[in-house]
Amino acid sequence: MGRFGKIVGAIAASVLAVGLLTTLALGVTGRLSGGAITAVRVADVPSADFTAGTFADIPGASTAITVPASSQAIVLARFSSFAEVGSNSNVSNDVDVRIMIGPPGGPFTVMQPGETVFVHAPANQTVEATGVTDQSYGPIGPGTYVVKVQALVTTPAAVQFGAASLTVEEAKA
């Protein structure tokens, strides 16, 4: 190896060491990485009116995945939808969305990063918008899991979801 190769090697090793030490010092967690995508499920969600003041399932926004025996997987989920939400008062209105995962019948766990504000309507206004939330979870072991979307409306108002879909990807852990 020539002088140039030794210098490049030393720089690469230094960068790797600094990155590793920084990660350990900061206690960085919550990063997922996986291999090839092994399965994709898409649930086309029918248009639905929604008024829940606590988190509740969005009708049709669920699908199931199966992790094969002696395998582990990371699950990536994306919910996208057109949403129309109004605020008929002097208070703004948010539609919060979260994606849950668990065995059929539960218990369910909130995928990361957790609850997100999907659409915001200022006081006394109606907003039409397209929202997207991406969430992940894993690694998980063998078995069948249900992935579902829940929503919450912060003030009493109807929300209409339309042209919605839930896409779930399963990757090797």
ZIDA-V302463 format. One record per residue. N is the residue number from 1. PHI is phi as a letter, one per 40 degrees, with the letter a starting at -180 (* if undefined). PSI is psi as a letter, one per 20 degrees, with the letter a starting at -180 (NA if undefined). D_LAST is the distance of its C-alpha to the last C-alpha in Angstrom with 1 decimal. Layout:
# ZIDA-V302463
N/PHI/PSI/D_LAST
N/PHI/PSI/D_LAST
This chain:
# ZIDA-V302463
1/*/p/36.1
2/c/r/38.5
3/d/g/39.1
4/c/g/37.0
5/c/h/33.9
6/c/h/34.3
7/c/g/34.6
8/c/g/31.5
9/c/g/29.6
10/c/h/31.0
11/c/g/30.1
12/c/g/26.5
13/c/h/26.2
14/c/g/28.0
15/c/g/25.7
16/c/g/22.6
17/c/g/24.4
18/c/g/25.6
19/c/g/22.2
20/c/g/20.7
21/c/h/23.9
22/c/g/23.9
23/c/g/20.4
24/c/g/21.4
25/c/h/24.8
26/c/i/23.8
27/g/k/21.1
28/c/p/18.8
29/b/r/16.0
30/g/j/14.1
31/c/p/12.2
32/b/q/8.6
33/a/q/7.1
34/a/a/4.6
35/c/b/6.1
36/c/q/8.7
37/c/p/9.8
38/b/i/10.3
39/a/q/12.7
40/b/p/15.1
41/b/p/17.7
42/b/p/20.7
43/b/o/23.3
44/c/o/26.6
45/c/p/28.2
46/c/q/32.0
47/d/p/34.3
48/a/q/34.8
49/c/q/37.0
50/a/p/35.5
51/b/j/37.4
52/c/p/35.4
53/c/i/36.3
54/b/r/33.3
55/d/p/29.7
56/a/q/29.8
57/c/p/27.8
58/c/p/28.7
59/d/p/30.0
60/g/i/27.9
61/c/m/24.9
62/a/q/22.3
63/a/r/20.2
64/b/q/18.0
65/b/q/14.6
66/b/p/13.8
67/c/p/10.6
68/c/q/12.0
69/d/q/13.2
70/f/k/11.5
71/b/r/8.0
72/b/q/5.3
73/a/q/4.5
74/b/p/5.5
75/b/p/9.1
76/b/p/11.6
77/b/q/15.2
78/b/p/18.6
79/b/p/22.0
80/b/q/25.0
81/a/q/28.6
82/c/p/32.2
83/a/p/33.8
84/b/p/37.4
85/b/q/38.2
86/b/q/41.6
87/b/o/43.1
88/c/k/46.6
89/a/a/47.5
90/c/j/47.9
91/b/p/44.3
92/c/r/41.3
93/b/p/38.6
94/b/q/34.8
95/b/o/32.3
96/c/q/29.1
97/b/q/25.9
98/a/q/22.7
99/b/p/19.8
100/b/q/19.0
101/b/q/16.5
102/i/r/17.4
103/c/q/18.6
104/d/p/21.6
105/g/i/24.5
106/g/a/22.6
107/c/q/22.2
108/b/q/20.3
109/b/q/18.5
110/c/p/19.0
111/c/r/16.0
112/c/q/16.2
113/c/j/18.5
114/h/b/20.6
115/c/p/24.0
116/b/q/25.3
117/c/o/28.9
118/c/g/28.7
119/a/q/32.5
120/b/p/35.4
121/b/o/39.0
122/c/r/41.8
123/d/p/44.7
124/f/k/46.9
125/b/q/44.8
126/b/p/42.7
127/b/p/39.7
128/b/p/38.0
129/a/r/34.6
130/b/p/31.3
131/b/q/28.3
132/a/p/24.6
133/b/p/21.9
134/b/p/18.2
135/a/q/15.9
136/a/r/12.3
137/a/q/10.7
138/i/a/7.9
139/c/q/6.0
140/b/q/8.2
141/c/a/9.4
142/c/q/11.5
143/i/r/14.3
144/b/p/15.9
145/b/q/15.6
146/b/p/18.2
147/b/p/17.6
148/a/q/21.1
149/b/p/23.0
150/b/q/25.8
151/b/r/28.6
152/a/p/31.5
153/b/p/34.8
154/c/h/36.4
155/b/q/40.0
156/c/o/41.6
157/a/q/41.2
158/c/q/39.8
159/b/p/36.8
160/b/p/36.4
161/c/p/33.0
162/a/q/33.2
163/f/l/31.4
164/c/q/28.1
165/a/q/24.8
166/b/p/21.4
167/b/p/18.5
168/b/p/15.1
169/b/p/12.2
170/b/p/9.0
171/b/q/6.2
172/c/p/3.8
173/c/NA/0.0
